[in-house]
Amino acid sequence: MKELVGIIAKSLVKNPDQVSVTELNDENISVYELRVAPDDMGKVIGKQGRIAKAIRTVVKAGATKKRKKVTVEIL
């Protein structure tokens, strides 16, 4: 999942070398923290948060096969 978030984010931004994804695991939930360059923040979030919501939806769909709870935070 970490790689999936990174690939999606790198395809959206101008500075793909500044994209980093950190995975934090708890007992029953995984949190992926996505960090991008300040200039690229709008591209990752999108108008009214549509792109961010789409990223979260894709990641959650992949996690349901593994029966895991996942969230994506954009920092």
CHARMM internal coordinates of N, CA and C (Angstrom, degrees):
IC EDIT
DIST 1 N 1 CA 1.4509
DIST 1 CA 1 C 1.5237
ANGL 1 N 1 CA 1 C 111.56
DIST 1 C 2 N 1.3251
ANGL 1 CA 1 C 2 N 115.64
DIHE 1 N 1 CA 1 C 2 N -37.10
DIST 2 N 2 CA 1.4588
ANGL 1 C 2 N 2 CA 120.01
DIHE 1 CA 1 C 2 N 2 CA -179.58
DIST 2 CA 2 C 1.5285
ANGL 2 N 2 CA 2 C 110.21
DIHE 1 C 2 N 2 CA 2 C -59.77
DIST 2 C 3 N 1.3248
ANGL 2 CA 2 C 3 N 116.04
DIHE 2 N 2 CA 2 C 3 N -42.63
DIST 3 N 3 CA 1.4584
ANGL 2 C 3 N 3 CA 120.19
DIHE 2 CA 2 C 3 N 3 CA 179.77
DIST 3 CA 3 C 1.5232
ANGL 3 N 3 CA 3 C 111.44
DIHE 2 C 3 N 3 CA 3 C -66.14
DIST 3 C 4 N 1.3296
ANGL 3 CA 3 C 4 N 115.86
DIHE 3 N 3 CA 3 C 4 N -37.09
DIST 4 N 4 CA 1.4638
ANGL 3 C 4 N 4 CA 120.77
DIHE 3 CA 3 C 4 N 4 CA 179.30
DIST 4 CA 4 C 1.5227
ANGL 4 N 4 CA 4 C 111.37
DIHE 3 C 4 N 4 CA 4 C -61.72
DIST 4 C 5 N 1.3231
ANGL 4 CA 4 C 5 N 116.72
DIHE 4 N 4 CA 4 C 5 N -46.17
DIST 5 N 5 CA 1.4671
ANGL 4 C 5 N 5 CA 120.78
DIHE 4 CA 4 C 5 N 5 CA 178.51
DIST 5 CA 5 C 1.5265
ANGL 5 N 5 CA 5 C 110.12
DIHE 4 C 5 N 5 CA 5 C -61.41
DIST 5 C 6 N 1.3214
ANGL 5 CA 5 C 6 N 116.92
DIHE 5 N 5 CA 5 C 6 N -42.66
DIST 6 N 6 CA 1.4582
ANGL 5 C 6 N 6 CA 121.17
DIHE 5 CA 5 C 6 N 6 CA 179.83
DIST 6 CA 6 C 1.5180
ANGL 6 N 6 CA 6 C 113.04
DIHE 5 C 6 N 6 CA 6 C -63.93
DIST 6 C 7 N 1.3198
ANGL 6 CA 6 C 7 N 116.65
DIHE 6 N 6 CA 6 C 7 N -43.16
DIST 7 N 7 CA 1.4628
ANGL 6 C 7 N 7 CA 120.56
DIHE 6 CA 6 C 7 N 7 CA -179.77
DIST 7 CA 7 C 1.5257
ANGL 7 N 7 CA 7 C 111.26
DIHE 6 C 7 N 7 CA 7 C -64.63
DIST 7 C 8 N 1.3107
ANGL 7 CA 7 C 8 N 116.24
DIHE 7 N 7 CA 7 C 8 N -43.54
DIST 8 N 8 CA 1.4682
ANGL 7 C 8 N 8 CA 119.63
DIHE 7 CA 7 C 8 N 8 CA 179.44
DIST 8 CA 8 C 1.5246
ANGL 8 N 8 CA 8 C 110.38
DIHE 7 C 8 N 8 CA 8 C -62.87
DIST 8 C 9 N 1.3336
ANGL 8 CA 8 C 9 N 116.76
DIHE 8 N 8 CA 8 C 9 N -46.46
DIST 9 N 9 CA 1.4657
ANGL 8 C 9 N 9 CA 120.45
DIHE 8 CA 8 C 9 N 9 CA -177.91
DIST 9 CA 9 C 1.5237
ANGL 9 N 9 CA 9 C 111.42
DIHE 8 C 9 N 9 CA 9 C -65.21
DIST 9 C 10 N 1.3292
ANGL 9 CA 9 C 10 N 117.34
DIHE 9 N 9 CA 9 C 10 N -42.14
DIST 10 N 10 CA 1.4690
ANGL 9 C 10 N 10 CA 120.41
DIHE 9 CA 9 C 10 N 10 CA -179.01
DIST 10 CA 10 C 1.5242
ANGL 10 N 10 CA 10 C 112.16
DIHE 9 C 10 N 10 CA 10 C -64.24
DIST 10 C 11 N 1.3235
ANGL 10 CA 10 C 11 N 116.98
DIHE 10 N 10 CA 10 C 11 N -29.22
DIST 11 N 11 CA 1.4598
ANGL 10 C 11 N 11 CA 119.17
DIHE 10 CA 10 C 11 N 11 CA 179.62
DIST 11 CA 11 C 1.5245
ANGL 11 N 11 CA 11 C 112.21
DIHE 10 C 11 N 11 CA 11 C -76.83
DIST 11 C 12 N 1.3316
ANGL 11 CA 11 C 12 N 117.70
DIHE 11 N 11 CA 11 C 12 N -15.18
DIST 12 N 12 CA 1.4598
ANGL 11 C 12 N 12 CA 121.39
DIHE 11 CA 11 C 12 N 12 CA -177.61
DIST 12 CA 12 C 1.5252
ANGL 12 N 12 CA 12 C 114.04
DIHE 11 C 12 N 12 CA 12 C -95.40
DIST 12 C 13 N 1.3269
ANGL 12 CA 12 C 13 N 118.78
DIHE 12 N 12 CA 12 C 13 N -27.14
DIST 13 N 13 CA 1.4609
ANGL 12 C 13 N 13 CA 122.08
DIHE 12 CA 12 C 13 N 13 CA -168.28
DIST 13 CA 13 C 1.5277
ANGL 13 N 13 CA 13 C 112.31
DIHE 12 C 13 N 13 CA 13 C -98.82
DIST 13 C 14 N 1.3417
ANGL 13 CA 13 C 14 N 115.28
DIHE 13 N 13 CA 13 C 14 N 164.88
DIST 14 N 14 CA 1.4653
ANGL 13 C 14 N 14 CA 121.62
DIHE 13 CA 13 C 14 N 14 CA 175.81
DIST 14 CA 14 C 1.5201
ANGL 14 N 14 CA 14 C 111.57
DIHE 13 C 14 N 14 CA 14 C -82.64
DIST 14 C 15 N 1.3337
ANGL 14 CA 14 C 15 N 117.11
DIHE 14 N 14 CA 14 C 15 N -29.39
DIST 15 N 15 CA 1.4671
ANGL 14 C 15 N 15 CA 122.23
DIHE 14 CA 14 C 15 N 15 CA -177.58
DIST 15 CA 15 C 1.5278
ANGL 15 N 15 CA 15 C 109.87
DIHE 14 C 15 N 15 CA 15 C -113.89
DIST 15 C 16 N 1.3344
ANGL 15 CA 15 C 16 N 117.72
DIHE 15 N 15 CA 15 C 16 N 77.59
DIST 16 N 16 CA 1.4670
ANGL 15 C 16 N 16 CA 119.08
DIHE 15 CA 15 C 16 N 16 CA -176.87
DIST 16 CA 16 C 1.5315
ANGL 16 N 16 CA 16 C 113.66
DIHE 15 C 16 N 16 CA 16 C -67.16
DIST 16 C 17 N 1.3371
ANGL 16 CA 16 C 17 N 116.81
DIHE 16 N 16 CA 16 C 17 N -19.60
DIST 17 N 17 CA 1.4664
ANGL 16 C 17 N 17 CA 119.20
DIHE 16 CA 16 C 17 N 17 CA 179.17
DIST 17 CA 17 C 1.5311
ANGL 17 N 17 CA 17 C 111.91
DIHE 16 C 17 N 17 CA 17 C -72.85
DIST 17 C 18 N 1.3208
ANGL 17 CA 17 C 18 N 118.69
DIHE 17 N 17 CA 17 C 18 N -15.31
DIST 18 N 18 CA 1.4664
ANGL 17 C 18 N 18 CA 122.06
DIHE 17 CA 17 C 18 N 18 CA 179.70
DIST 18 CA 18 C 1.5301
ANGL 18 N 18 CA 18 C 112.79
DIHE 17 C 18 N 18 CA 18 C -98.29
DIST 18 C 19 N 1.3162
ANGL 18 CA 18 C 19 N 117.06
DIHE 18 N 18 CA 18 C 19 N 8.77
DIST 19 N 19 CA 1.4634
ANGL 18 C 19 N 19 CA 121.20
DIHE 18 CA 18 C 19 N 19 CA 177.32
DIST 19 CA 19 C 1.5190
ANGL 19 N 19 CA 19 C 108.70
DIHE 18 C 19 N 19 CA 19 C -86.47
DIST 19 C 20 N 1.3305
ANGL 19 CA 19 C 20 N 115.96
DIHE 19 N 19 CA 19 C 20 N 129.70
DIST 20 N 20 CA 1.4609
ANGL 19 C 20 N 20 CA 119.73
DIHE 19 CA 19 C 20 N 20 CA 175.14
DIST 20 CA 20 C 1.5264
ANGL 20 N 20 CA 20 C 109.13
DIHE 19 C 20 N 20 CA 20 C -138.25
DIST 20 C 21 N 1.3192
ANGL 20 CA 20 C 21 N 115.38
DIHE 20 N 20 CA 20 C 21 N 142.28
DIST 21 N 21 CA 1.4529
ANGL 20 C 21 N 21 CA 122.29
DIHE 20 CA 20 C 21 N 21 CA 179.53
DIST 21 CA 21 C 1.5203
ANGL 21 N 21 CA 21 C 107.81
DIHE 20 C 21 N 21 CA 21 C -124.22
DIST 21 C 22 N 1.3236
ANGL 21 CA 21 C 22 N 115.62
DIHE 21 N 21 CA 21 C 22 N 126.46
DIST 22 N 22 CA 1.4592
ANGL 21 C 22 N 22 CA 121.84
DIHE 21 CA 21 C 22 N 22 CA 178.89
DIST 22 CA 22 C 1.5186
ANGL 22 N 22 CA 22 C 108.11
DIHE 21 C 22 N 22 CA 22 C -114.98
DIST 22 C 23 N 1.3222
ANGL 22 CA 22 C 23 N 115.44
DIHE 22 N 22 CA 22 C 23 N 134.65
DIST 23 N 23 CA 1.4618
ANGL 22 C 23 N 23 CA 120.11
DIHE 22 CA 22 C 23 N 23 CA -179.81
DIST 23 CA 23 C 1.5247
ANGL 23 N 23 CA 23 C 109.48
DIHE 22 C 23 N 23 CA 23 C -105.86
DIST 23 C 24 N 1.3191
ANGL 23 CA 23 C 24 N 115.94
DIHE 23 N 23 CA 23 C 24 N 126.76
DIST 24 N 24 CA 1.4563
ANGL 23 C 24 N 24 CA 122.31
DIHE 23 CA 23 C 24 N 24 CA 176.29
DIST 24 CA 24 C 1.5236
ANGL 24 N 24 CA 24 C 107.75
DIHE 23 C 24 N 24 CA 24 C -116.40
DIST 24 C 25 N 1.3173
ANGL 24 CA 24 C 25 N 116.90
DIHE 24 N 24 CA 24 C 25 N 122.10
DIST 25 N 25 CA 1.4575
ANGL 24 C 25 N 25 CA 121.20
DIHE 24 CA 24 C 25 N 25 CA -178.64
DIST 25 CA 25 C 1.5179
ANGL 25 N 25 CA 25 C 110.80
DIHE 24 C 25 N 25 CA 25 C -105.74
DIST 25 C 26 N 1.3101
ANGL 25 CA 25 C 26 N 115.41
DIHE 25 N 25 CA 25 C 26 N 132.90
DIST 26 N 26 CA 1.4495
ANGL 25 C 26 N 26 CA 123.22
DIHE 25 CA 25 C 26 N 26 CA 172.59
DIST 26 CA 26 C 1.5289
ANGL 26 N 26 CA 26 C 106.25
DIHE 25 C 26 N 26 CA 26 C -114.12
DIST 26 C 27 N 1.3046
ANGL 26 CA 26 C 27 N 118.08
DIHE 26 N 26 CA 26 C 27 N -173.38
DIST 27 N 27 CA 1.4592
ANGL 26 C 27 N 27 CA 120.66
DIHE 26 CA 26 C 27 N 27 CA -179.50
DIST 27 CA 27 C 1.5235
ANGL 27 N 27 CA 27 C 112.39
DIHE 26 C 27 N 27 CA 27 C -57.33
DIST 27 C 28 N 1.3072
ANGL 27 CA 27 C 28 N 116.52
DIHE 27 N 27 CA 27 C 28 N -50.85
DIST 28 N 28 CA 1.4618
ANGL 27 C 28 N 28 CA 119.37
DIHE 27 CA 27 C 28 N 28 CA -173.18
DIST 28 CA 28 C 1.5244
ANGL 28 N 28 CA 28 C 114.22
DIHE 27 C 28 N 28 CA 28 C -124.88
DIST 28 C 29 N 1.3191
ANGL 28 CA 28 C 29 N 118.07
DIHE 28 N 28 CA 28 C 29 N 10.21
DIST 29 N 29 CA 1.4648
ANGL 28 C 29 N 29 CA 120.21
DIHE 28 CA 28 C 29 N 29 CA -178.29
DIST 29 CA 29 C 1.5271
ANGL 29 N 29 CA 29 C 109.61
DIHE 28 C 29 N 29 CA 29 C -144.79
DIST 29 C 30 N 1.3193
ANGL 29 CA 29 C 30 N 114.98
DIHE 29 N 29 CA 29 C 30 N 144.33
DIST 30 N 30 CA 1.4630
ANGL 29 C 30 N 30 CA 121.40
DIHE 29 CA 29 C 30 N 30 CA 174.63
DIST 30 CA 30 C 1.5213
ANGL 30 N 30 CA 30 C 107.66
DIHE 29 C 30 N 30 CA 30 C -114.06
DIST 30 C 31 N 1.3298
ANGL 30 CA 30 C 31 N 115.73
DIHE 30 N 30 CA 30 C 31 N 134.22
DIST 31 N 31 CA 1.4589
ANGL 30 C 31 N 31 CA 121.68
DIHE 30 CA 30 C 31 N 31 CA 179.17
DIST 31 CA 31 C 1.5246
ANGL 31 N 31 CA 31 C 107.73
DIHE 30 C 31 N 31 CA 31 C -115.93
DIST 31 C 32 N 1.3121
ANGL 31 CA 31 C 32 N 116.27
DIHE 31 N 31 CA 31 C 32 N 127.19
DIST 32 N 32 CA 1.4593
ANGL 31 C 32 N 32 CA 121.94
DIHE 31 CA 31 C 32 N 32 CA 176.97
DIST 32 CA 32 C 1.5207
ANGL 32 N 32 CA 32 C 107.95
DIHE 31 C 32 N 32 CA 32 C -108.09
DIST 32 C 33 N 1.3240
ANGL 32 CA 32 C 33 N 116.24
DIHE 32 N 32 CA 32 C 33 N 118.93
DIST 33 N 33 CA 1.4649
ANGL 32 C 33 N 33 CA 121.76
DIHE 32 CA 32 C 33 N 33 CA 178.78
DIST 33 CA 33 C 1.5165
ANGL 33 N 33 CA 33 C 108.28
DIHE 32 C 33 N 33 CA 33 C -97.83
DIST 33 C 34 N 1.3142
ANGL 33 CA 33 C 34 N 116.23
DIHE 33 N 33 CA 33 C 34 N 118.54
DIST 34 N 34 CA 1.4582
ANGL 33 C 34 N 34 CA 122.89
DIHE 33 CA 33 C 34 N 34 CA -179.18
DIST 34 CA 34 C 1.5159
ANGL 34 N 34 CA 34 C 108.75
DIHE 33 C 34 N 34 CA 34 C -102.65
DIST 34 C 35 N 1.3220
ANGL 34 CA 34 C 35 N 115.95
DIHE 34 N 34 CA 34 C 35 N 123.85
DIST 35 N 35 CA 1.4651
ANGL 34 C 35 N 35 CA 121.58
DIHE 34 CA 34 C 35 N 35 CA 177.32
DIST 35 CA 35 C 1.5256
ANGL 35 N 35 CA 35 C 108.48
DIHE 34 C 35 N 35 CA 35 C -119.67
DIST 35 C 36 N 1.3320
ANGL 35 CA 35 C 36 N 114.79
DIHE 35 N 35 CA 35 C 36 N 132.47
DIST 36 N 36 CA 1.4640
ANGL 35 C 36 N 36 CA 121.82
DIHE 35 CA 35 C 36 N 36 CA 178.05
DIST 36 CA 36 C 1.5199
ANGL 36 N 36 CA 36 C 108.57
DIHE 35 C 36 N 36 CA 36 C -132.35
DIST 36 C 37 N 1.3188
ANGL 36 CA 36 C 37 N 115.82
DIHE 36 N 36 CA 36 C 37 N 170.41
DIST 37 N 37 CA 1.4616
ANGL 36 C 37 N 37 CA 121.00
DIHE 36 CA 36 C 37 N 37 CA 176.89
DIST 37 CA 37 C 1.5319
ANGL 37 N 37 CA 37 C 109.07
DIHE 36 C 37 N 37 CA 37 C -64.28
DIST 37 C 38 N 1.3332
ANGL 37 CA 37 C 38 N 117.43
DIHE 37 N 37 CA 37 C 38 N 147.52
DIST 38 N 38 CA 1.4787
ANGL 37 C 38 N 38 CA 120.09
DIHE 37 CA 37 C 38 N 38 CA -179.79
DIST 38 CA 38 C 1.5271
ANGL 38 N 38 CA 38 C 113.08
DIHE 37 C 38 N 38 CA 38 C -55.80
DIST 38 C 39 N 1.3251
ANGL 38 CA 38 C 39 N 117.87
DIHE 38 N 38 CA 38 C 39 N -33.76
DIST 39 N 39 CA 1.4626
ANGL 38 C 39 N 39 CA 121.31
DIHE 38 CA 38 C 39 N 39 CA 179.50
DIST 39 CA 39 C 1.5304
ANGL 39 N 39 CA 39 C 112.04
DIHE 38 C 39 N 39 CA 39 C -67.42
DIST 39 C 40 N 1.3152
ANGL 39 CA 39 C 40 N 117.06
DIHE 39 N 39 CA 39 C 40 N -27.68
DIST 40 N 40 CA 1.4622
ANGL 39 C 40 N 40 CA 122.11
DIHE 39 CA 39 C 40 N 40 CA -175.95
DIST 40 CA 40 C 1.5226
ANGL 40 N 40 CA 40 C 113.69
DIHE 39 C 40 N 40 CA 40 C -94.97
DIST 40 C 41 N 1.3093
ANGL 40 CA 40 C 41 N 118.02
DIHE 40 N 40 CA 40 C 41 N -0.42
DIST 41 N 41 CA 1.4546
ANGL 40 C 41 N 41 CA 121.22
DIHE 40 CA 40 C 41 N 41 CA -175.89
DIST 41 CA 41 C 1.5375
ANGL 41 N 41 CA 41 C 111.81
DIHE 40 C 41 N 41 CA 41 C -59.41
DIST 41 C 42 N 1.3215
ANGL 41 CA 41 C 42 N 116.69
DIHE 41 N 41 CA 41 C 42 N -41.51
DIST 42 N 42 CA 1.4592
ANGL 41 C 42 N 42 CA 120.41
DIHE 41 CA 41 C 42 N 42 CA -179.69
DIST 42 CA 42 C 1.5156
ANGL 42 N 42 CA 42 C 113.10
DIHE 41 C 42 N 42 CA 42 C -65.32
DIST 42 C 43 N 1.3184
ANGL 42 CA 42 C 43 N 116.93
DIHE 42 N 42 CA 42 C 43 N -32.31
DIST 43 N 43 CA 1.4606
ANGL 42 C 43 N 43 CA 120.40
DIHE 42 CA 42 C 43 N 43 CA 179.90
DIST 43 CA 43 C 1.5192
ANGL 43 N 43 CA 43 C 111.63
DIHE 42 C 43 N 43 CA 43 C -70.94
DIST 43 C 44 N 1.3181
ANGL 43 CA 43 C 44 N 116.50
DIHE 43 N 43 CA 43 C 44 N -32.79
DIST 44 N 44 CA 1.4609
ANGL 43 C 44 N 44 CA 120.38
DIHE 43 CA 43 C 44 N 44 CA -179.61
DIST 44 CA 44 C 1.5298
ANGL 44 N 44 CA 44 C 110.52
DIHE 43 C 44 N 44 CA 44 C -78.96
DIST 44 C 45 N 1.3259
ANGL 44 CA 44 C 45 N 116.81
DIHE 44 N 44 CA 44 C 45 N -34.08
DIST 45 N 45 CA 1.4635
ANGL 44 C 45 N 45 CA 119.97
DIHE 44 CA 44 C 45 N 45 CA -179.47
DIST 45 CA 45 C 1.5294
ANGL 45 N 45 CA 45 C 110.70
DIHE 44 C 45 N 45 CA 45 C -81.07
DIST 45 C 46 N 1.3210
ANGL 45 CA 45 C 46 N 117.62
DIHE 45 N 45 CA 45 C 46 N -44.42
DIST 46 N 46 CA 1.4579
ANGL 45 C 46 N 46 CA 121.42
DIHE 45 CA 45 C 46 N 46 CA 179.18
DIST 46 CA 46 C 1.5186
ANGL 46 N 46 CA 46 C 112.37
DIHE 45 C 46 N 46 CA 46 C 80.52
DIST 46 C 47 N 1.3156
ANGL 46 CA 46 C 47 N 115.57
DIHE 46 N 46 CA 46 C 47 N 173.95
DIST 47 N 47 CA 1.4656
ANGL 46 C 47 N 47 CA 120.84
DIHE 46 CA 46 C 47 N 47 CA 179.09
DIST 47 CA 47 C 1.5161
ANGL 47 N 47 CA 47 C 109.19
DIHE 46 C 47 N 47 CA 47 C -67.54
DIST 47 C 48 N 1.3145
ANGL 47 CA 47 C 48 N 115.18
DIHE 47 N 47 CA 47 C 48 N 125.76
DIST 48 N 48 CA 1.4615
ANGL 47 C 48 N 48 CA 123.48
DIHE 47 CA 47 C 48 N 48 CA 179.74
DIST 48 CA 48 C 1.5247
ANGL 48 N 48 CA 48 C 112.22
DIHE 47 C 48 N 48 CA 48 C 55.72
DIST 48 C 49 N 1.3476
ANGL 48 CA 48 C 49 N 117.23
DIHE 48 N 48 CA 48 C 49 N 25.18
DIST 49 N 49 CA 1.4624
ANGL 48 C 49 N 49 CA 121.43
DIHE 48 CA 48 C 49 N 49 CA 175.74
DIST 49 CA 49 C 1.5127
ANGL 49 N 49 CA 49 C 114.74
DIHE 48 C 49 N 49 CA 49 C 76.26
DIST 49 C 50 N 1.3048
ANGL 49 CA 49 C 50 N 117.44
DIHE 49 N 49 CA 49 C 50 N 18.36
DIST 50 N 50 CA 1.4682
ANGL 49 C 50 N 50 CA 120.22
DIHE 49 CA 49 C 50 N 50 CA -176.10
DIST 50 CA 50 C 1.5167
ANGL 50 N 50 CA 50 C 113.13
DIHE 49 C 50 N 50 CA 50 C -66.59
DIST 50 C 51 N 1.3212
ANGL 50 CA 50 C 51 N 117.88
DIHE 50 N 50 CA 50 C 51 N -41.47
DIST 51 N 51 CA 1.4610
ANGL 50 C 51 N 51 CA 119.82
DIHE 50 CA 50 C 51 N 51 CA -178.75
DIST 51 CA 51 C 1.5217
ANGL 51 N 51 CA 51 C 110.13
DIHE 50 C 51 N 51 CA 51 C -70.49
DIST 51 C 52 N 1.3255
ANGL 51 CA 51 C 52 N 117.60
DIHE 51 N 51 CA 51 C 52 N -40.90
DIST 52 N 52 CA 1.4599
ANGL 51 C 52 N 52 CA 120.82
DIHE 51 CA 51 C 52 N 52 CA 177.21
DIST 52 CA 52 C 1.5280
ANGL 52 N 52 CA 52 C 110.18
DIHE 51 C 52 N 52 CA 52 C -60.87
DIST 52 C 53 N 1.3066
ANGL 52 CA 52 C 53 N 116.99
DIHE 52 N 52 CA 52 C 53 N -41.34
DIST 53 N 53 CA 1.4672
ANGL 52 C 53 N 53 CA 120.98
DIHE 52 CA 52 C 53 N 53 CA 178.84
DIST 53 CA 53 C 1.5238
ANGL 53 N 53 CA 53 C 110.32
DIHE 52 C 53 N 53 CA 53 C -65.03
DIST 53 C 54 N 1.3175
ANGL 53 CA 53 C 54 N 117.59
DIHE 53 N 53 CA 53 C 54 N -38.85
DIST 54 N 54 CA 1.4571
ANGL 53 C 54 N 54 CA 121.44
DIHE 53 CA 53 C 54 N 54 CA 179.26
DIST 54 CA 54 C 1.5292
ANGL 54 N 54 CA 54 C 110.96
DIHE 53 C 54 N 54 CA 54 C -66.16
DIST 54 C 55 N 1.3314
ANGL 54 CA 54 C 55 N 116.96
DIHE 54 N 54 CA 54 C 55 N -40.82
DIST 55 N 55 CA 1.4662
ANGL 54 C 55 N 55 CA 120.27
DIHE 54 CA 54 C 55 N 55 CA 177.27
DIST 55 CA 55 C 1.5230
ANGL 55 N 55 CA 55 C 109.94
DIHE 54 C 55 N 55 CA 55 C -61.21
DIST 55 C 56 N 1.3173
ANGL 55 CA 55 C 56 N 116.54
DIHE 55 N 55 CA 55 C 56 N -45.75
DIST 56 N 56 CA 1.4715
ANGL 55 C 56 N 56 CA 120.92
DIHE 55 CA 55 C 56 N 56 CA 179.10
DIST 56 CA 56 C 1.5239
ANGL 56 N 56 CA 56 C 111.47
DIHE 55 C 56 N 56 CA 56 C -61.69
DIST 56 C 57 N 1.3209
ANGL 56 CA 56 C 57 N 117.21
DIHE 56 N 56 CA 56 C 57 N -39.29
DIST 57 N 57 CA 1.4593
ANGL 56 C 57 N 57 CA 121.41
DIHE 56 CA 56 C 57 N 57 CA -179.66
DIST 57 CA 57 C 1.5220
ANGL 57 N 57 CA 57 C 111.48
DIHE 56 C 57 N 57 CA 57 C -65.07
DIST 57 C 58 N 1.3300
ANGL 57 CA 57 C 58 N 117.23
DIHE 57 N 57 CA 57 C 58 N -43.58
DIST 58 N 58 CA 1.4614
ANGL 57 C 58 N 58 CA 121.26
DIHE 57 CA 57 C 58 N 58 CA 179.87
DIST 58 CA 58 C 1.5254
ANGL 58 N 58 CA 58 C 110.52
DIHE 57 C 58 N 58 CA 58 C -64.27
DIST 58 C 59 N 1.3220
ANGL 58 CA 58 C 59 N 117.06
DIHE 58 N 58 CA 58 C 59 N -43.39
DIST 59 N 59 CA 1.4580
ANGL 58 C 59 N 59 CA 120.67
DIHE 58 CA 58 C 59 N 59 CA -179.00
DIST 59 CA 59 C 1.5341
ANGL 59 N 59 CA 59 C 110.82
DIHE 58 C 59 N 59 CA 59 C -66.63
DIST 59 C 60 N 1.3245
ANGL 59 CA 59 C 60 N 116.49
DIHE 59 N 59 CA 59 C 60 N -41.33
DIST 60 N 60 CA 1.4705
ANGL 59 C 60 N 60 CA 119.69
DIHE 59 CA 59 C 60 N 60 CA 178.63
DIST 60 CA 60 C 1.5248
ANGL 60 N 60 CA 60 C 111.19
DIHE 59 C 60 N 60 CA 60 C -65.76
DIST 60 C 61 N 1.3186
ANGL 60 CA 60 C 61 N 117.06
DIHE 60 N 60 CA 60 C 61 N -35.98
DIST 61 N 61 CA 1.4615
ANGL 60 C 61 N 61 CA 120.12
DIHE 60 CA 60 C 61 N 61 CA 178.44
DIST 61 CA 61 C 1.5255
ANGL 61 N 61 CA 61 C 110.59
DIHE 60 C 61 N 61 CA 61 C -64.54
DIST 61 C 62 N 1.3165
ANGL 61 CA 61 C 62 N 116.88
DIHE 61 N 61 CA 61 C 62 N -40.11
DIST 62 N 62 CA 1.4563
ANGL 61 C 62 N 62 CA 120.14
DIHE 61 CA 61 C 62 N 62 CA 177.17
DIST 62 CA 62 C 1.5188
ANGL 62 N 62 CA 62 C 112.47
DIHE 61 C 62 N 62 CA 62 C -68.53
DIST 62 C 63 N 1.3169
ANGL 62 CA 62 C 63 N 116.63
DIHE 62 N 62 CA 62 C 63 N -31.40
DIST 63 N 63 CA 1.4610
ANGL 62 C 63 N 63 CA 120.75
DIHE 62 CA 62 C 63 N 63 CA -178.11
DIST 63 CA 63 C 1.5245
ANGL 63 N 63 CA 63 C 112.15
DIHE 62 C 63 N 63 CA 63 C -77.69
DIST 63 C 64 N 1.3122
ANGL 63 CA 63 C 64 N 117.90
DIHE 63 N 63 CA 63 C 64 N -24.08
DIST 64 N 64 CA 1.4594
ANGL 63 C 64 N 64 CA 119.08
DIHE 63 CA 63 C 64 N 64 CA -179.03
DIST 64 CA 64 C 1.5211
ANGL 64 N 64 CA 64 C 111.76
DIHE 63 C 64 N 64 CA 64 C -67.04
DIST 64 C 65 N 1.3207
ANGL 64 CA 64 C 65 N 117.44
DIHE 64 N 64 CA 64 C 65 N -28.61
DIST 65 N 65 CA 1.4610
ANGL 64 C 65 N 65 CA 119.98
DIHE 64 CA 64 C 65 N 65 CA 176.39
DIST 65 CA 65 C 1.5292
ANGL 65 N 65 CA 65 C 110.96
DIHE 64 C 65 N 65 CA 65 C -64.90
DIST 65 C 66 N 1.3233
ANGL 65 CA 65 C 66 N 115.81
DIHE 65 N 65 CA 65 C 66 N -32.07
DIST 66 N 66 CA 1.4594
ANGL 65 C 66 N 66 CA 120.71
DIHE 65 CA 65 C 66 N 66 CA 178.78
DIST 66 CA 66 C 1.5261
ANGL 66 N 66 CA 66 C 112.27
DIHE 65 C 66 N 66 CA 66 C -91.89
DIST 66 C 67 N 1.3304
ANGL 66 CA 66 C 67 N 115.57
DIHE 66 N 66 CA 66 C 67 N -0.04
DIST 67 N 67 CA 1.4724
ANGL 66 C 67 N 67 CA 122.79
DIHE 66 CA 66 C 67 N 67 CA -178.72
DIST 67 CA 67 C 1.5224
ANGL 67 N 67 CA 67 C 111.53
DIHE 66 C 67 N 67 CA 67 C 55.10
DIST 67 C 68 N 1.3215
ANGL 67 CA 67 C 68 N 114.01
DIHE 67 N 67 CA 67 C 68 N 51.47
DIST 68 N 68 CA 1.4567
ANGL 67 C 68 N 68 CA 122.69
DIHE 67 CA 67 C 68 N 68 CA 180.00
DIST 68 CA 68 C 1.5155
ANGL 68 N 68 CA 68 C 109.33
DIHE 67 C 68 N 68 CA 68 C -125.48
DIST 68 C 69 N 1.3205
ANGL 68 CA 68 C 69 N 117.22
DIHE 68 N 68 CA 68 C 69 N 150.42
DIST 69 N 69 CA 1.4582
ANGL 68 C 69 N 69 CA 121.43
DIHE 68 CA 68 C 69 N 69 CA 174.28
DIST 69 CA 69 C 1.5205
ANGL 69 N 69 CA 69 C 107.78
DIHE 68 C 69 N 69 CA 69 C -95.92
DIST 69 C 70 N 1.3268
ANGL 69 CA 69 C 70 N 115.24
DIHE 69 N 69 CA 69 C 70 N 135.10
DIST 70 N 70 CA 1.4593
ANGL 69 C 70 N 70 CA 121.04
DIHE 69 CA 69 C 70 N 70 CA -174.94
DIST 70 CA 70 C 1.5167
ANGL 70 N 70 CA 70 C 108.84
DIHE 69 C 70 N 70 CA 70 C -138.04
DIST 70 C 71 N 1.3331
ANGL 70 CA 70 C 71 N 116.01
DIHE 70 N 70 CA 70 C 71 N 141.80
DIST 71 N 71 CA 1.4619
ANGL 70 C 71 N 71 CA 121.50
DIHE 70 CA 70 C 71 N 71 CA 170.39
DIST 71 CA 71 C 1.5241
ANGL 71 N 71 CA 71 C 108.97
DIHE 70 C 71 N 71 CA 71 C -131.50
DIST 71 C 72 N 1.3240
ANGL 71 CA 71 C 72 N 115.45
DIHE 71 N 71 CA 71 C 72 N 153.34
DIST 72 N 72 CA 1.4586
ANGL 71 C 72 N 72 CA 121.59
DIHE 71 CA 71 C 72 N 72 CA 177.16
DIST 72 CA 72 C 1.5201
ANGL 72 N 72 CA 72 C 106.89
DIHE 71 C 72 N 72 CA 72 C -121.47
DIST 72 C 73 N 1.3272
ANGL 72 CA 72 C 73 N 115.80
DIHE 72 N 72 CA 72 C 73 N 123.77
DIST 73 N 73 CA 1.4710
ANGL 72 C 73 N 73 CA 121.68
DIHE 72 CA 72 C 73 N 73 CA 176.99
DIST 73 CA 73 C 1.5130
ANGL 73 N 73 CA 73 C 108.63
DIHE 72 C 73 N 73 CA 73 C -111.60
DIST 73 C 74 N 1.3132
ANGL 73 CA 73 C 74 N 115.92
DIHE 73 N 73 CA 73 C 74 N 132.28
DIST 74 N 74 CA 1.4648
ANGL 73 C 74 N 74 CA 121.35
DIHE 73 CA 73 C 74 N 74 CA 178.32
DIST 74 CA 74 C 1.5210
ANGL 74 N 74 CA 74 C 107.10
DIHE 73 C 74 N 74 CA 74 C -102.79
DIST 74 C 75 N 1.3291
ANGL 74 CA 74 C 75 N 114.90
DIHE 74 N 74 CA 74 C 75 N 117.27
DIST 75 N 75 CA 1.4683
ANGL 74 C 75 N 75 CA 120.57
DIHE 74 CA 74 C 75 N 75 CA -176.22
DIST 75 CA 75 C 1.5059
ANGL 75 N 75 CA 75 C 111.31
DIHE 74 C 75 N 75 CA 75 C -107.79
END
COOR INIT
IC SEED 1 N 1 CA 1 C
IC BUILD
